Amino acid sequence: MAIIITDDCINCEACEPECPNNAIYAPDEAWKFSDGTGLSGTIKTPSGGSADADDDKEDGGFSDEFFYIVTDKCTECKGFHEEPQCAAVCPVDCCILDDDNEETEEELLEKKDWMHL
């Protein structure tokens, strides 16, 4: 599963620097596949689609009110840490598992390897 940030977020910014995939963005900030990864140019996404890794996006969790996590970049810190670091540092426990985006540990590790060539 990916992690999501609930609307209980107080925008403290504690989670953002902890993410090894650069999957956490500030409110109103567009995201890119290339941010903090080895991806660039036209890419094939793990879900089978294609995208330009360098284009700004405003989907996949985008929020204009509180920090958000991009599902397509979140690996629950698999391959980096024992637990999701955003949840570990969140002072209000608003970083939780996203029941709508279930992935196996194998899928999460494949996504990590895909992003960090």
N, C-alpha and C positions, 0 to 999 in steps of 0.2 A: 504494500500500500504506500501511497505517497502520504505526506503530511500536509495538513492544511492549517491555516491560522484562522481562528474564529473571530467574530466581531467583539470579543472581549479584549482584543489586543489594545495595549495602551501606547503603541508606537514608541517603545523605549529603545529600539534599535539593537537590543542585545543579541538577537538571533542572526541578523544579517551577516556579520563578519565570521560567524561560526560555520557557515555552510560551505562544505568543500566543493560543491557543484555550482556555486553562485546562483542558486535557485530561488533566493529570497530577495524581494524587491520592495522598495519604499512605495507608499501610496502614490498613485498617478504616474509612476515610473514604468515606461514600456520596457519589455525584456527582449533579450536576444539569445538564441542558442549559443552564439559565440562568446558571450560574456563568461569569462573564467573557465572556458573549456578549450579543447583542441579543435573545435569545429569551425569551419569557414566555408563560404561559398554555398553552392547548391548541395544539400544533404538529403539523404533518405532517412526519415524518422523511424524510430523503433516501431511505431504503429503502422508503418508501411507508406506513409505519405511522403511528400517532399516539401522542402522549404529552403529559403535562403537564410543561412545561419546568421548573416549580418543584418537582416531586416528587423526593425522594431516590431514588436507584437503586443497586442492588447487583448489577449485571450489566455486561456490556460490558468485562470486563477486571478487575473487582473482585478485590482481593487483601487478605488479612488479614496478610500477612507482609512485603511490600515494596511500594514505590511502584508504581503501575500507570497505564497510559494507556488512556483510554476511546476505543475504536475509532471510535465515532460522532462524536467531536469532533476526532480527529487528522487533520490535513491535511498532515503531513510539513513543516509550516511554509511550504507553497506559498503564494505571494502575500505573504509576509512576509520570508522569508530564502532564501538560496541553498541551505541544507542544514538538516536537522532540528536544531534547537538543543539538544534533549535529548541527542542523540548527540554533538554537538560538545563539550558540557561534561562528559559522563559520565567519571569517572576510571577506571571498570572496564569500559568499553565494553559495557554490558549493554542499551543502547537500540538495538534492531536492527529491520530490516524484518520485518513480520509476513506471511509467505508465505500465510497463511490468509485474508488480507483485502486482496486486490489491487484497486487503484483506479487509473484513469488520472489523468494530471495534470489533465485537464479536469474529472473528477469531484471531485478534491480541491479545485480552485478553486471549483467550484460549491458544495461543502460550506462552504468558507470564507465565500463570499458569503452563503449561507443563515444562517450563525451570526452574522455581523457585518452586520446589515441596514443 
